Amino acid sequence: MAVLGFSGVLSALFIVTATVVGVALREDANHVSFTISELYETGAPNAGWLMVLFTAYHALVIPLAMGLHRGLPGARFGWLGPALLGGAGALGIPLGAYARCDPGCFGATTFPGKLHGVLVLVTVPLIFGAMFAVWRRLRDHPRWRTFRRYTLVTAIVGLGVGLGMTPFVQGPLAGLLERINVAVLLQWYVVSGLVLMRVAAGRYAEGAGP
């Protein structure tokens, strides 16, 4: 289970690396106005190896979901959260490996470009749904109240940021707002992975952290 938990840490590392290095290697890119998807849009330089990193980022969410299902205490419909998270990871694989957005990432006319938009609109709600489902799974387990509350707060904050940035998705701050929203998700992946690693080591206890 420690390996499954570590996949959450690696997942975040892959997308952060792809984003930082991708911007650094592209003269016209920046972290404020340039969205993450634009880094590997059709015709983008260095898109090939960036797609490998983005695909790995999504794929590693699947073992993280498996680890959450194995490591968290059971509950009725307890499988729902890990299933939603694993589904998001599975749909993210074609998002990173094939469904590149058209140049500029808005007003898609090609099939991959249109598919990119559809997959983004599906995977993000799946992730937030997974967080709320994990929170509910832990509702009757006092030992997990810290992680439960942390997960709920993360879901609420992430959902609020996501809805709040909607009117600005094509504005000059689109890249920055997207990165803030993605960071909310990534830190939950990392913390969840670290919690699973502590569970595997027999060191997780109430009051010892998330």
C-alpha positions in Angstrom: 0.0 0.0 0.0 3.0 2.3 0.5 3.7 2.1 -3.2 0.1 3.0 -4.0 0.3 6.0 -1.7 3.6 7.1 -3.2 1.9 7.2 -6.6 -0.1 10.2 -5.4 3.1 12.0 -4.6 4.6 11.1 -8.0 1.5 12.1 -9.8 1.8 15.7 -8.5 5.5 15.7 -9.2 5.0 14.7 -12.9 2.5 17.5 -13.7 4.4 20.2 -11.8 7.6 19.2 -13.6 5.8 19.2 -17.0 4.3 22.6 -16.3 7.4 24.3 -15.0 9.8 22.9 -17.6 7.3 23.2 -20.4 6.9 27.0 -19.8 10.7 27.4 -19.3 11.4 25.8 -22.8 8.8 27.9 -24.6 9.5 31.5 -25.3 5.9 32.6 -25.7 4.6 30.9 -22.6 4.2 32.1 -19.0 2.4 30.9 -15.9 -0.1 33.7 -15.7 -2.0 33.7 -19.1 -0.9 30.4 -20.6 -3.0 27.4 -19.6 -1.5 24.0 -18.8 -3.2 22.4 -21.8 -1.7 25.0 -24.2 1.8 23.6 -23.4 1.0 20.5 -25.4 -1.6 21.9 -27.8 -1.4 20.9 -31.5 1.8 22.2 -33.0 3.4 23.1 -29.6 7.1 22.6 -29.3 8.3 19.9 -26.9 4.8 18.5 -26.9 5.9 14.9 -27.3 7.7 14.4 -24.0 5.3 16.7 -22.2 2.5 14.4 -23.2 4.4 11.5 -21.6 4.6 13.4 -18.3 0.9 14.5 -18.4 -0.2 11.0 -19.2 1.9 9.6 -16.3 0.3 12.2 -14.0 -3.2 11.0 -14.8 -2.3 7.3 -14.9 -0.7 7.5 -11.4 -4.1 8.6 -10.0 -5.4 5.1 -10.6 -3.1 3.3 -8.1 -3.7 6.2 -5.6 -7.4 5.4 -5.9 -6.7 1.7 -5.3 -4.7 2.6 -2.2 -7.5 4.8 -0.8 -9.9 1.9 -1.2 -7.6 -0.5 0.5 -6.3 1.8 3.2 -9.4 3.7 4.4 -11.9 2.1 6.7 -14.9 0.5 5.1 -18.4 1.9 4.8 -21.5 1.4 2.8 -20.9 2.6 -0.8 -17.3 3.2 0.4 -16.1 2.1 -3.1 -17.7 5.2 -4.6 -14.9 7.7 -3.8 -12.0 5.5 -5.1 -14.1 4.5 -8.1 -14.7 8.2 -9.1 -11.1 9.1 -8.6 -9.9 6.0 -10.5 -12.3 6.9 -13.3 -10.9 10.4 -13.5 -7.4 9.0 -13.8 -8.5 6.5 -16.5 -10.2 9.3 -18.6 -7.1 11.4 -18.1 -4.9 9.0 -19.9 -6.4 9.8 -23.4 -6.5 13.4 -22.3 -2.7 13.4 -21.9 -1.8 11.0 -24.6 -4.2 11.9 -27.5 -6.8 14.6 -26.9 -4.6 17.7 -27.5 -6.5 20.9 -27.7 -6.4 23.1 -30.9 -4.0 26.1 -30.8 -5.2 28.5 -28.1 -7.4 25.7 -26.6 -10.7 27.5 -27.3 -13.1 27.1 -30.2 -12.0 23.6 -31.1 -12.7 22.4 -34.6 -10.9 19.0 -34.6 -12.0 15.8 -33.0 -9.0 15.7 -30.5 -9.6 19.3 -29.6 -13.3 18.7 -28.9 -12.5 15.6 -27.0 -10.0 17.5 -24.9 -12.8 19.9 -23.7 -15.2 17.0 -23.0 -12.7 15.1 -21.0 -11.7 18.1 -18.9 -15.4 18.8 -18.2 -15.9 15.2 -17.0 -12.7 14.5 -15.1 -12.7 17.6 -12.8 -16.2 16.9 -11.4 -15.2 13.3 -10.9 -12.3 14.3 -8.7 -14.4 16.6 -6.6 -17.1 13.9 -6.4 -14.4 11.5 -5.2 -13.4 13.9 -2.4 -16.9 14.3 -1.1 -17.5 10.5 -1.3 -14.2 9.9 0.7 -15.4 12.4 3.3 -18.7 10.6 3.6 -17.0 7.2 3.8 -15.0 8.4 6.8 -18.0 10.0 8.5 -18.5 7.3 11.2 -14.8 6.7 11.9 -13.6 9.1 14.7 -10.0 8.0 14.2 -10.1 9.6 10.7 -11.8 12.8 11.6 -8.7 15.0 10.8 -8.3 13.6 7.3 -12.1 13.6 6.9 -12.3 17.3 7.7 -9.3 18.1 5.6 -10.8 16.3 2.6 -14.1 18.2 3.0 -12.4 21.6 3.3 -10.3 20.8 0.2 -13.3 19.8 -1.8 -15.2 22.9 -0.8 -12.3 25.2 -1.5 -11.5 23.6 -4.8 -15.1 23.7 -6.0 -15.3 27.3 -5.0 -12.1 28.3 -6.8 -13.2 26.3 -9.8 -16.6 28.0 -10.0 -15.1 31.4 -9.2 -12.6 31.2 -12.1 -15.2 30.2 -14.7 -15.9 33.8 -15.9 -12.2 34.3 -16.4 -11.2 31.1 -18.3 -10.3 33.1 -21.4 -8.9 36.1 -19.6 -5.4 37.3 -19.1 -5.2 35.5 -15.7 -6.5 32.1 -17.1 -3.2 30.3 -16.5 -2.7 31.5 -13.0 -6.3 30.7 -11.9 -6.1 27.3 -13.5 -2.8 26.6 -11.6 -4.4 27.6 -8.3 -7.3 25.2 -8.9 -5.0 22.4 -10.0 -2.8 23.0 -6.9 -5.8 22.4 -4.7 -6.2 19.0 -6.2 -2.5 18.1 -6.3 -2.0 18.8 -2.6 -4.8 16.4 -1.8 -3.2 13.8 -3.9 0.1 14.3 -2.0 -1.4 14.4 1.5 -3.6 11.3 0.7 -0.6 9.5 -0.6 1.4 10.3 2.5 -1.4 9.2 4.8 -1.6 5.9 3.0 2.2 5.5 3.4 1.8 6.1 7.1 -1.0 3.6 7.3 1.2 1.0 5.5 3.9 1.7 8.1 1.5 1.4 11.0 2.1 5.0 12.0 -1.3 6.6 11.3 -3.1 7.8 14.4 -5.6 10.4 15.2 -3.9 13.7 16.1 -0.8 12.8 14.1 -1.8 14.9 11.1 -4.2 14.8 8.2 
